[in-house]
Amino acid sequence: MPVEQREAITESFLKGRTVHQAADLLGLPPQAVKSRVFYGLHRLALALEELEEQESA
């Protein structure tokens, strides 16, 4: 996962910040944080699906 996506997810989910708080902290527009979180979570979901498929094979 790219660092940019990881940072947005960390600030939003793991540290419990709002999109606007994370955006201020990261120096980004709020929409950029939303986009990075969305695509990062999508990438994470795909990786977990792949891992589950490997474990069940």
Secondary structure, DSSP 8 states (H G I E B T S, - for coil): --HHHHHHHIIIIIS---HHHHHHHHT--HHHHHHHHHHHHHHHHHHHHHHHHHHH-
